Amino acid sequence: MPASFFPASAEYLRILPEILLTLFGVAIMFFEAVLSEARKRIFAPLAAAGLGAALVGSIVAYGSPGAAFHGMIIVDGFATFFRVLVVAAGLLAVFASAEYLWRENHPGGEFYALILFSVAGQSIMASANELIVIFIGLEISSIASYILAGYLRDDPRNNEAALKYFLLGSFATAFLLYGVAWIYGLTGSTNLEAIRLALSAGGAPPLLLTGAAAALMFVGFGFKISAAPFQIWAPDVYQGAPAPVSGFLSVGPKAAAFAILIRTFETAFGPIAHDWQPLMWVCALATMIVGNFAAIQQSNIKRMLAYSSIAHAGYVLIAVTAASQTGAAAAMFYLAAYAFTNFGAFAVVTHVARKGERYVKIDDFAGLARRQPGMAAMLAIFLLSLIGVPLTGGFFGKFYIFKAALDSNLVWLTVLGLLNSAVAAYYYLRVLVVMYMKDPDGAAESLPSAGPALKLAVYGSAIVTLLLGILPGFVLDFANRAALR
Amino acid sequence: MTLLDAVLFLPLIGFAALLLIPKQFSRAAALIISLLIFIVSLGLIGPYWFANPSGYVFTTDAVWINSPPIRYHVGLDGLSLWLVLLTTLLTPISVAVSWKYIDHRVKEFYAFLILLEFGLIGVFVALDLFLFYVFWEICLVPMYFLIGIWGHERRIYAAVKFFLYTMAGSVLMLAAIIYLYNRAGSFDYVAILSQIETGRLTFTPRAEMLLFLAFFISFAIKVPLFPLHTWLPDAHVEAPTAGSVMLASVMLKMGAYGLLRYCLPLFPDAARSSAPWVAALAITGIIYGALVALVQPNMKKLVAYSSVSHLGFVVLGIFSFTQQGLDGAVYQMLNHGISTGALFMLVGYLYERRHSLEIAAYGGVATPAPNLSIIFLITTLASIGLPSLNNFVGEYLVLQGTAMEHFTWTAFAAIGVILSACYMLWLYQRAFFGKASDGVTHHIYDLTGREWAAIVPLIALMVWMGTFTQSFLPPISAQNARILDTTHRLKTERVQILAPEAIRAR
C-alpha cells in the first residue's frame, strides 16, 4: 500500500470547516437525545459556536491553500470566499430562528443540526474540484434543506413546501448525475481540471455530446439557483417553508450552487465557453424577466421575495455569461451583498409574521414605520439594496455585474438587465409604500418587539449591507484576487 | 478637507443628528442645522468675490474604491457655485414653510429634507462620474418619501411615478457611464474630458450619439423636457409645500446642470447635431406647458405646468450654443428656482389657510390679506419676466442668444413669454381680486412673522438678480465660455486632424 494512500495532515486541515460543522452537528443530535427539556436552550448557542468555529476554520484552512484528497477538494480564494459566505448565512439563520422556534413551539435541536449539515454540504460544494464531490456536497446540502423546509410538520404549508422541494429537487439532481455520467464517459475523468484538459486537447469529444452533457448538468444547477425555466418550485417552497428557513434557502444553497456553477462552467467547460454563452444569455434574460414580472403581481411578501430572488439569480447569471475573471468576481460580490440583504429582509418578515405566520401579506406591513421604526428602517435599507440604490451593497453588486458584462461586450444584455432592475423597483417600492405611507391596521394583533437574537440578525445584515455599499473595496479586492485563476 | 467638503458633509451629519435628537426639538434643530449650513456655504463665494478663478476651486481628490478606480473628487466652478448656494438657501426656507404645515412624523420629515440637501449638493459638486451617479440616485430616496408620506390624496401614485421615471432614465445613464469607463479607463470627469479634448479618446458618430442619448434622456426626464414631463405635475401637486419647493427650485436643475456639465462637453458633436430636435422639443414644451397652465383649475398644477414652460427656455438656451444662450439658461435656472420656489410657497400659504388648491375656492383674497397679495403680485410679475425683476434677465439672454443663431426658434419661443403673462395674471385676477366670499374672509389672514421671514429673502433676491446682474453673472459666463470653448475647439481640431488624411484618401 503506497504511503500516499493516507492523506497528509495538511489535507485534513483543508477540510477543517466541514469537519467542525459535522462534529458540532452530531454533538447537537447527541445532546438532543440525552438532555432534559429545560436544557434545550443551549442548542442555538451551540450551533452558533459551531458555525463560528467553522468561520475561523475556513480562514485557517486558507492559510494552507491547495488541493486535498487526490485533487477532490481544492482550497483557494474562491472556495474560501464561498465557505465564509455560506457559514455566515448559516449563522444568520441560527440567530433568526432561535426565537422563531420557541414561538412556534418547536424548539428542537435537530433544526440546528440540520442547518449545520446543510452548511457543511454547501461548504463542500464551495471547495469541490471534482464532479462526484460536487454531487455529494449538493446532496448533503439539499437533503438537509428538504427537511428544514418542512420542519414544522403540523403545518400543512410546510408539508407542501417540503414535498415539492424534495420531488423536484431529486428530479433535478438526477439530471445532474446523468450529465456527470456523460462527461465521465466522454473524457474519462470527473476532475474539473482533467475535463478542461480533455476538452481543450486536440482530440476533444464532439461538441454535440459535451454540449448535451453540459446542458444536463446545467439543469441540475439551474434548479438549485432557481434559474428559468427551472424556477417553478421556488415560490411555493419559499412561501410554505418557515420564514427563517426561506431566508436561508434563498441565500446559502443558492450561493453554493452558484459557486459550483461558476467553477464547473468556467474551469471544466471553459474551452467551450463560446458555445454555452448564448444559452446562458437567454437563461439570464428569461430568469430576470420571469422573476421580476411575476413578483409585481404578488400580494404575499414571502412569495414576492421568492420571485425577487429568482430575478436576482438572473442578474448573477449575467455575470456568469460574461465568462471572465471580472464576471466571476462580480458574481461573488453580488452573491455576498445579496445574501445579507435578502436574508435581512426575510428576518424582518419572520418578525412581522408573528406566531403561526399569519401576517405575511404585504398589506400586513402597513404602518410598520410607526409601530417599530427601527425594523421598518432596516427593511427599507434591504429593499433599497434590492432595488440597487447607491450606498447599499446591492448597488455595487449590480454595478460590477453590468461592468463585467460590458467588458465582455454584452451590451444588449446589460441594457435589458438595467431596464429589468428599473421594473423591479416597482414591487420593492410597494412594500416601502405600505410600510411608510399607509396607516397601521387597527384590527391587527399587536406586534411584540423583536428579541435580541433576531435583532442581531437584522441589524447585523443591515450593517453589512451598508458597509458593502460604502466601502466595497475590501470584499471586492478579495473577490478579484480569488477569481484570478 | 476644504470648505466644500464641509458644506457637503454637514447635511449628512445633520441627518444623523436629527435622527438622534428627541422629537420635540426636531423643528428647531432642523432650522439651526440648515441655517448653519447656509452660513458656512456663503464662504464658497470667497474665491469669486475679488477674482474670477478659472477651473475648479475647493477641489478634493481622494481614493474611494481601488478597483475599479472610483474617486471622491469634488470641486466647485462658476456653474455649480450658485446652484449649491440655491440649495443651501432653500433648505432653511423649506424648513420654515413646513413649520406648521407638517404636523405628523415631524422628525422623519426634517431628516429626509436634510438628507435631500446632502444629495443635491453632491450632484452639483461631484467631478467623478460614478460619484455623480451615486448622488443622483441618493436624491431620489428622500424625495420619494417626502412626497409619499406627507403629500396630498394621490401622493403614493405620484411618489411611485416619480421614482420609476427617474430610475428608468438613470439606469441608461449608468450603462453609458460604465461604457465611458471601459473606453477611458477612468471615472474621473476631468480626466475623461481632457482625453476627449486631446483626441486620445474618440467615438464613432453612432457610439457618441448613443452615449449622448443615454445621458440626455436621463437629464431630460429630470428637467423635464416635453414629452417626458408627465411625472412632474403629479409630483408637484401631491408633494407637501417644502417638497414642491425643493423639487421645483433645485431638483429640476439637476437635469439642466447635467446637460451643461456632461452632455455638451463630453459629446459635443452629438449635442450639436441633435440641437434642432432638442430645440423643437423645448419650444413645444414652452408653448404646451403655457397652454396647459392656462386652463388649470388647480393652482399647484398651474405652477407645475408653468415650470415645464420655463424649463423649456433653459434647454433652448443651452442648445443654442451661444454665450448669451448658455448664460441666460444658467441664470434662468437660478431665477426659476427662486421665483417658482416662491410661488409654491405662496400657494402653500394659501392652502394652509383655505385647505384648497382650487382657484375657484379663492377670489378677493386681497381684501383680507393685502400683504400676502402684494408679495404674490411681485412673485407673479417676476415669473412672467417683468424688467428689473430676475426672470427678465434670463429670458432675455436666452432669446437673444437663440436669435443670433436661429431666429425662427426665438419667434416661437417668445410666444411662451406672452402666454406666461396670460396664465399668471389671470390666476392672480381670479384668486386675489373680486369680491371676497364668506369662505375667504373667514379663513384668510395676512402673512405671519414666520411666513414673512421665509419669503423675504426670495423677494430680495428677485429684485437683486433683476437689477444687479453683475453680482451673479461673471462666474457663470466664465464657465460657460469654457464649455463653449471645449465644444468649438474640439470641432476645429478634429477637422484639422482629419483633413490631411481625408485628402490623401481621395
Interface residues (C-beta under 8 A of the other chain):
Chain A: A369 R370 L384 I387 V389 P390 L391 F395 F399 F402 K403 L406 D407 T414 V415 L418 L419 S421 A422 A425 Y426 L429 R430 L432 V433 Y436 M437 L471 P472 G473 L476 D477 N480
Chain B: I65 N66 S67 P68 R105 E108 Y133 V134 F135 E137 I138 L140 V141 Y144 F145 G148 I149 R155 I156 A159 V160 F163 L164 M167 A168 V171 L172 L174 A175 I178 Y179 Y181 N182
